[in-house]
Amino acid sequence: MPTVQVDLDDRSYPVLVENGLLSKTADLLAQHGLSGLRPAIISDEAVSRYHSKTLIESFGAGNSPTLHTVPSGEASKSISQVENLCREMIRAGHDRRSMIIALGGGVVGDLAGFVASIFYRSIPFVQIPTTIVSQVDSSVGGKTGVNVAEGKNLLGAFHQPKLVIVDPETLRTLPAREFHEGFAEAIKHAAIRDAAMLDDLLTIAPQKRDVPADLLARNIAIKARVVESDEYETKDIRALLNFGHTIGHGIEASLPYGQILHGEAISLGIRAALHISEKHSGLQPEHSTRILDLLGHFNLPLTLPESIATATVMEKLSRDKKFKSGKIRFVTLSEIGCAHVIDSVSLSDLEEAIHHLRG
């Protein structure tokens, strides 16, 4: 099977990618030294309905996991849900000899990972991502956290998983909108590191659910190599993964969580970042057009609704972690596959880019 190793010294772990892996979870945990821990599955209501039975049945009768679900959607990435889950697990008898299995998309992975980072002062966890966003991006890298009203992911911790299990078959149960949104992150990877991947993504039919395991692994490898170079985002290397996210997160936080999906906001953020890249980094317009056409191929939005005020987006993004000592650390492209972090972007540039999204 395609396997990507994330090399982080004693925090290293493999990412396994193959159809049908969900039903083999217990065996995979045993193969990677995790069979002696009592599992607590954290999932959301929609994913649990489709996939928790297969996961639980993989354990047989010997070490049945407990199942803990949260409502589906971004609103569940909250500190109140963290407390609820921790208390549920304590009542179920979990302790330092337990582990968490995150079964779901990026919301579940971020939430469950954060719970694992603080439960009994940290226990191991395993990621089983079930969306494109989580399979190609958020399940790898150890960033965990929750949102607050002031912005996305402002509370959290670095806590690397022990294992990531990617089963492309789980994508078949996704609604069309959730399936499409995930490709914003794959397009981002192509834009910053792998120009040839744009053509490969174009071969995927948006109306189907067939995503090759090797294409998922290729995306995961991009994320893994960046994380290895800058695990804690201190060198402006990992920051390259934020292409499209500064304005994208501002847009996402401008609406009640869940009204616009993460990938949809990132699609708008990518368009804004391309506009700024042309102005500040010499990106050629035809390169922008190529990326925008691919976003359109997956039915991702490219026009900002008039109901979202520019001032609101600016206020939300001003709290973003990508601001450092008052300076905006913005990711631009000089060409497809070549990204940079620059600090010459002004607040007026951001406002102009947001206005550009209304055209």
Secondary structure, DSSP 8 states (H G I E B T S, - for coil): --EEEE--GGG-EEEEE-TTGGGGHHHHHHHTT-TTSEEEEEEEHHHHHHHHHHHHHTTTTTS--EEEEE-SSGGG-SHHHHHHHHHHHHHTT--TTEEEEEEESHHHHHHHHHHHHHGGG---EEEEE-SHHIIIIITSS-EEEEEETTEEEEEEEE---SEEEE-GGGGGGS-HHHHHHTHHHHHHHHHHH-TTHHHHHHTS-TTS----HHHHHHHHHHHHHHHHH-TTS-SSSGGGGGTTHHHHHHHHHTSSTTSS-HHHHHHHHHHHHHHHHHHHS---HHHHHHHHHHHHHTT---S--TTS-HHHHHHHHTT-TTEETTEE-EEEEEETTEEEEES---HHHHHHHHHHTT-
